[in-house]
Amino acid sequence: MTAAASETIYLKDYTEPHHWVRDVHLTFRLAPKTTRVLSRITFTPNDNNRGDLVLNGEGLTLITATVDAAIVNMQITDTELRIAAADLPQKPFVFEAEVEIAPEDNTALEGLYMSSGMYCTQCEAEGFRKITYYPDRPDVMATFTVRVESDMPVMLSNGNPVAMGAGWAEWHDPWPKPAYLFALVAGDLLNHAGSFTTMSGKEVELNIYVRRGDEDKCAFGMQALKDSMTWDEQVYGREYDLDIFNIVAVDDFNMGAMENKGLNIFNSSCVLASQATSTDANFERIEGIIAHEYFHNWTGNRITCRDWFQLCLKEGLTVYRDQMFSGDMRSHPVKRIEEVLTLRARQFREDNGPLAHPVRPESFVEINNFYTATVYEKGAEIIGMLRRLVGDDAYRKGCDLYFERHDGQAVTIEDWLKAFEDATGRDLAHFAHWYAQAGTPRLSVSEAWEDGTFTLTFTQSTPDTPGQTNKGPQHMPIAVGLIGPNGDEVVPTTVLELTEATQSFTFDGVGARPIASILRDFSAPVILDRDMDAATRAFLLAHDTDPFQKWEMGRMLSRDTLVAMITTGATPATDYLDAIKTVVTDDTLDPAFRALVLGLPSQDDLAQTLVDTGHTPDPQKIYDAREALRHTLARHLSDEMPTLFSRHETPVFVPDADGSGKRSLRLSILSLLTLLDGGTAARNLFARADNMTEQAGSLQALLAAGLGTDELQAFETQWQNDRLVMDKWFMMQVAFASPADAASVAEGLTHHPAFTMKNPNRFRAVFGALTANHAGFHHESGAAYVLLAKQLIALDKLNPQTAARMSGAFETWRRYDTSRQASICSQLEQMLSTRGLSRDTTEMVTRILGDKS
């Protein structure tokens, strides 16, 4: 790496650009190896910060460049084009350039590249600089006019279409935007058309563009888009602002989707859906991602980030918005539990390791490495806490003021919070620490009862993280309810505002000593340390009126049972098994909720729990304990399972909350039933399933029980020509492989004719599944460590962004015994010693290794 390539960028060093951009005119003459990009950009000197004209550019072959049609002196490096201030007009001027790029050779999938014969772009965060010379930073906003010249039948860009003819099309986006929101697509595509009438009566044309053969998988996505548009009008008062909204499905895409103004580009897996090829989880994910990208139109596009340190301003806020939308479309309690499971699995793990960073980081080397669970999921939790603290009505007022005040601007976290301070009259300076402090706060609680007064005393602390020590107390909402000894709720949910390191709250006039239900709806992203016996947890599991807390108590009982099995060889208590049975067989409860209660803590979750309780986790022992408990639960539920399985059949497939909930419980039961019946029920369901949820679910039940060889072959034969379903086929084999076989199964699949590391979905299907197979990835042989490092080194040469993100699988290396630590460190050091390793992956691996002493 060169010194420039490893330069660290700091938030404190932000300065405005030397020049602003008024408008941009681009012409693309598309060709796989020799695309020409002609740019005409009107610049205005920034009177507050005069200086050189600095344009970013990477991998460009410059043909010509002029200022006001004149040739000027330029300095060109591998990363920028610079024109000295003395050689520039001191008034608005026009910079014109022509460059050549090769989309077909662009395997990094950033900038303009080709996917299955289609031209497409991905410009967030810094991909536009791979298209043409430009000040590629989010605070430079301009209107864009784009002309596309190609022999492709479909040519799309941002904004509205303004003209077209044989071999060309022109688009104009009237709303100023940063370059990261630029988009272009050209290909042989079919569109699934629709329309939407906005709340002001404007008719908007809607299209989902796909490759031939996928046109029957668009209806669900189209309805999700219409539902999102309606919801944003009703809940936030936000109306769509162009005449047309296009979505394009792309096979090769590093992320889930991209919110480019008026032209959203989606990973195919995040928009294409059908009963035959998509699971309920796929449908739910597609619905949420379509909403997320649409909601960015206001929270990200109309109002964007001043700099990339403010990334959580658009992503955390938009994640929160899509979470609320999904809850309204489906089930808020179930959705909230799923959100917490994701937060704990990804963000808490991140906060607890070498990759910990604040929601708004202070520095970065490669911004692509900060599209993290902390920015997204913890960022959303901060928005949720803010709403709890100010209330629903005040939250809406704050949002309205934010939209009114900052429309068309590139802003900061401070601007967002100031809108709420002005709308509500509250001082949010203390609350703002959530954006600056890394780490997951730990919250402990003690209880006291005397003469009808119940007192809760909380103590909070946040552990040290890389680069941050001596954290101060956070301002957090703690939602609490009190339940009487007879199971009745005596104090409904009350939000306590914790602002100090230690703080007490009293409840007067309580007739008998209550049981406290603390952190209802997971009101703050913290770890709650509470001394509570199994009987109290079972009581709350039975009587708590808060669905999250009811689930949490069952989760804790399962976790404590497994930890005892791992550390002492204990057997599951009958009281615990009976408590789970009571919930699972309670037909008054949502089937999806019951399925969640039946689920066991993940192996990764248990490994961290063991570390927290002073043990060194043994991945094989964790795996063995979970398998033993699954068998015990199966035997304990053996009389009830056949009835539960048959009762929740859904004769007609509808991917809504009711149908998916029933199928979720049914397949959870099937997974246990397969352990007892030798796979009879699962094989029968596999043979007759008319939807992918049940076909894949029954196959997974067989694989988890060490069965299903014939069904796995039949699945491949049936779906070998469907790339998205084949991703499932690759994933299931590795995810459900035995710990001893996981690495060899993954390695073998890399030799399958359908495997390619150039497609991120296929690579993640194999190696994402390997890293998720906890006992297999951490098998004592170290084979999986060697295999993953080897594959990441190879991938880094093609796609640094995906390689860097997947290297995060090694971040928990300090948890394990010295042998595993040495094995992982050896592979990380091998990666760092690789000649030409990208800046993306180098930064990630360096941070993961940290100080090894």
TAJOFEN-V958826 format. One record per pair of residues at least 12 apart in sequence whose ideal C-beta (glycine too) atoms are under 6 Angstrom apart, sorted by the first residue. I is the first residue (numbers start at 1). J is the second residue. Records with the same first field share a line. If there is no record, write none. Layout:
I=J + J
//
This chain:
5=839
8=363 + 365
9=364
10=363
11=309 + 362
14=307
15=49
16=46 + 48 + 49
17=135 + 140
18=46 + 49 + 51
19=43 + 45 + 46 + 53
20=44 + 46
21=41 + 140 + 142
22=42 + 44
23=42 + 142 + 143
24=41 + 142 + 144
25=40 + 145
26=39 + 146
27=147
28=148
29=149
30=119 + 150 + 186
32=104
33=102 + 104
34=100
35=101 + 103
36=100
37=99 + 131 + 132
38=98
39=97 + 132
40=96
41=95
42=94
43=93 + 95
44=92
51=85
52=82 + 84 + 85
53=83 + 88
54=80 + 82
55=81 + 133 + 134
56=80 + 129 + 136
57=81 + 129 + 133
58=79 + 129 + 130
59=130
60=99
61=100
62=99
63=98
64=98
65=97
66=96
67=93 + 95
68=93 + 94
72=87
73=87
81=133
97=133
99=132
103=119
107=758 + 798 + 799
108=799
109=122 + 252 + 254
110=122 + 127 + 130
111=127 + 130 + 131
112=131
115=250 + 251 + 252
116=251
118=187
119=186
120=185 + 250
121=183 + 184
123=180 + 182
124=180
125=180 + 308 + 367
128=179 + 182
134=179
136=179
138=178 + 304 + 305 + 410
139=306 + 410
141=176 + 177 + 178
142=176
143=174 + 176
144=173
145=172
146=171
147=170
148=169 + 186
149=168
150=186
152=186 + 187
153=188
154=187 + 189
155=169 + 186
156=185 + 246 + 263
157=171 + 184
158=173 + 183 + 261 + 262 + 263
159=171 + 172 + 173 + 262
160=242 + 243 + 244
173=261
176=408
177=261
178=304
181=260 + 261
183=260 + 263 + 265
185=248
189=209
190=212 + 215
191=207 + 209
192=208 + 218 + 222
193=207
194=206 + 222
196=226 + 229
198=239 + 240
199=233 + 239
204=240 + 245
205=244
206=245
207=246
208=221 + 222 + 247
209=248
210=249
214=272
217=272 + 273 + 274
220=273
221=271 + 290
224=287 + 290
225=290
228=291 + 294
231=325
238=298
242=262
246=263
247=264 + 266
248=265
249=266 + 268 + 271 + 272
250=265
251=268
252=759
253=267
254=760 + 801 + 802
256=270 + 289
257=270 + 289 + 293
259=293 + 296 + 300
261=301
264=293
269=724 + 761
270=286 + 289
273=286
275=653 + 691
277=692 + 722 + 725
278=692
279=692 + 693 + 696
280=655 + 660 + 663 + 693
283=655
288=322 + 326
291=322 + 325
292=318 + 322
295=318 + 321
296=318
299=314 + 317 + 318
300=314 + 318
302=407
303=406
304=410
306=410 + 411 + 412
308=367
309=360
310=412 + 413
311=375
312=359 + 360 + 375 + 379
313=413 + 416
315=375 + 376 + 379
316=379 + 380 + 383
317=383
319=376 + 380
320=380 + 383 + 384
323=339
330=657
331=657
333=547
334=592 + 593
336=521 + 548
337=551 + 596
340=522
343=377
346=373
347=373 + 374 + 377 + 378
348=440
350=373 + 374
351=439 + 440
353=811 + 812
354=811 + 847 + 848 + 850
355=811 + 847
356=438 + 465 + 466
357=438
358=436 + 438
359=374 + 378 + 379 + 435
360=413 + 435
365=843
366=839 + 840 + 843
368=801 + 840
369=804 + 843 + 844
378=525
381=525
382=434
385=477 + 524
388=477 + 495 + 523
389=477
390=424
394=424
397=423
398=419 + 420 + 423
401=419 + 423
402=419
413=435
417=432
430=475
431=475
433=474
437=471
438=465 + 468
439=462 + 463 + 465
440=527
441=460 + 462 + 474 + 526
442=461 + 527
443=458 + 460 + 526 + 528
444=459 + 529
445=458 + 530
449=513
452=509 + 510
453=506 + 508
454=507 + 510 + 514
455=504 + 506
456=505
457=504
458=498 + 503
459=502
460=473
473=500 + 501
475=499
476=498 + 524
477=495 + 523 + 524
478=496 + 498
479=493 + 495 + 520 + 521 + 523
480=494 + 496 + 518
481=493 + 517 + 520
482=514 + 516
483=514 + 515 + 543
484=512 + 514
485=512
487=543
489=545
490=514
491=507
493=520
517=544 + 546 + 549
520=546 + 549
521=548
522=548
537=553 + 556 + 557
538=579
540=553
541=553 + 554 + 579
551=596 + 597
554=597
557=576
558=600 + 601
559=601
561=576
562=606 + 625
565=625
566=621 + 625
572=632
577=636
583=597
584=598
585=640
590=661
591=648 + 661 + 662 + 665
592=661 + 664
594=665
595=664 + 665 + 668
598=668
600=626
603=622 + 774
604=774
606=622
607=815
611=815
616=817
617=815
619=774 + 775 + 778
620=775
623=739 + 775
631=675
633=672
634=672 + 675 + 676
641=669 + 673
644=669
645=666 + 669
648=662 + 665 + 666
650=662 + 663
653=691
663=693
667=697
670=682 + 701
671=701
674=701 + 705
675=705
679=702 + 707
682=698 + 701 + 702
685=698
686=698 + 699 + 711
696=728
699=711 + 715
700=732
703=732 + 736
704=736
715=729
716=729
726=754
727=761 + 765
730=749 + 765 + 766
731=765 + 769
733=745
734=746 + 766 + 769 + 770
735=769 + 773
737=776
739=775 + 776 + 779
742=773 + 776
743=783 + 784 + 787
746=766 + 770
747=787
749=766
757=795
760=802
770=784
771=809
782=823
785=823 + 824 + 827
789=827 + 830 + 831
792=807
793=831 + 834
796=837 + 838 + 841
800=838 + 840 + 841
801=840
803=841
804=840 + 841 + 844
807=841 + 844 + 845
810=824 + 848
811=848
828=845 + 849
831=845
832=845
//
